[in-house]
Amino acid sequence: MTVPSLQFNDGHSIPQLGFGVFRVDPAETERIVTDALEVGYRHIDTAALYGNEEGVGAAIAKSGIPRDELFITTKLWNTEHGEATALAGIDDSLRKLGLDHVDLYLIHWPAPGKNLFVETWQTFEKIRDAGKATSIGVSNFRTQDLDRLAAETGTVPAINQIELHPFFVQQELRDYDAAHGILTESWGPLGHAVVDVLGSGPLAEIAGAHGVAPAQVVIRWHLQHGLVVIPKSNNRDRMRQNFDVFGFELTADEMAAIDALDTGVRSGADPDTLN
């Protein structure tokens, strides 16, 4: 199955459906990512904070899949903002992943209290220019943070990865991203333990109409909105189910019904306060 790709503003592209490893046990990461690769995922999203880059790298090495068929994302943690620490951070991530470059490198959070994300972004430009990251982007950035990058640097982020699911659709930020040529990527795309997205409202009915699971409906909703989406599961059968989302299409009414679930309430960390 071929996953569609979306083009970045730098001319490179990203598979629209990937596999996330947030809160995947480092001891289990190699097995879980191996399962994901065998299911068909080629886009893997990790981060320094997750502590499982080594497991991702081990699975990649064992897979035998050509490097140019894979898309690997990792992220710089808040304690590594600033030029020297960011330069060390990418080298540490590459060492753990066993790679000479990542396809996408993200500033994990703006950490506004540190007031270092502009300097860090300027360092990311150097990391890209050195060939250690093909594309560079941000995660959890607010419109005011993106405005500062536009005013003070020469590179528009390729992507902004943000909390996004039917209970928190972030339409204003998505519109900003689109107007500025920035792709939006959804983390926590199926919701979180504190919110039951999959058991909500019209999802069961829509799933029944298409003969699929509610999680497949939600992933399809992300895809049809032009979002990059990185569901996560430790279970191979659910990985396969989450990957099997290209054989049906939601109607405009179904999309609107899911959009209407928005509460405007964040369930993950808040970029205003996480430093």
Secondary structure, DSSP 4 states (H G I P E B T S, - for coil): -PPPEEE-TTS-EEESB-EE-TT--HHHHHHHHHHHHHHT--EEE--GGGT-HHHHHHHHHHH---GGG-EEEEEE-GGG-SHHHHHHHHHHHHHHHT-S-EEEEEES---TTT--HHHHHHHHHHHHHTTSEEEEEEES--HHHHHHHHHH-S---SEEEEE-BTTB--HHHHHHHHHTT-EEEEESTT--TTS-STTSTTHHHHHHHHTS-HHHHHHHHHHHTT-EE----S-HHHHHHHH--SS----HHHHHHHHTT------S--TTT--
